[in-house]
Amino acid sequence: MSKETIQISLTDRKGEVHQLEAPTDMNLNLMEVFKSYELPVEGTCGGMALCASCHCYITSKHSLQDPSDDEEDMLDQAFFVEDNSRLSCQIKISEDLDKLEVRLAPVD
């Protein structure tokens, strides 16, 4: 039986932890989930991997799909990039992301 929702833990730029619930059947990405909770993720390019305003760090041990060339190119231009950096707009919500832990990257 498939899960209809997953749990995501997001640490914002002030260090506050938010427990989020995300549906697995709406083809959403992580950035869209953050924005639906009105969290401070800009997503200026609308999820096209053309900015980096949704830059985040994956802090749990989840195995994610490798970043696309476009995502890697954008991260190469971003500030505060770490080994666990990703663009949240490029991470599709799926059942295997249940209990994902994420921290927003600083903006300046």
Residue, then its C-alpha position, 0 to 999 in steps of 0.5 A: m500500500s502506498k503512502e498518501t503523504i510523507q513527513i519532512s523536517l525543514t530547518d529554516r534560516k533562523g534555526e527553527v524546525h518545521q514539521l511538514e506533510a507533503p502529498t505524494d500524488m500531486n507531482l510536487n517538488l520540495m520547493e513547492v511544498f515549502k512555498s505552500y507552507e509560506l516558508p522563506v523559499e523564493g523560487t524566483c525562476g519557478g522551479m526551472a533550475l535557473c536561479a538558486s533561490c531554493h538552495c538547501y542542504i539535505t541533512s538526512k541520509h536519504s538516497l536522492q536521484d543525482p542532480s541534473d547537469d542544469e542543477e549542477d551548473m546552477l549550484d556551481q554558481a551559488f554561494f555557500v555550496e556544500d557536498n549535500s547542497r541541492l536545489s529544492c525545486q529539482i527534488k520530486i516528492s515521493e514515498d521514499l523521501d519520508k522523514l527527509e531532513v532539510r536545512l535552507a541555505p543562507v542567502d547572504 
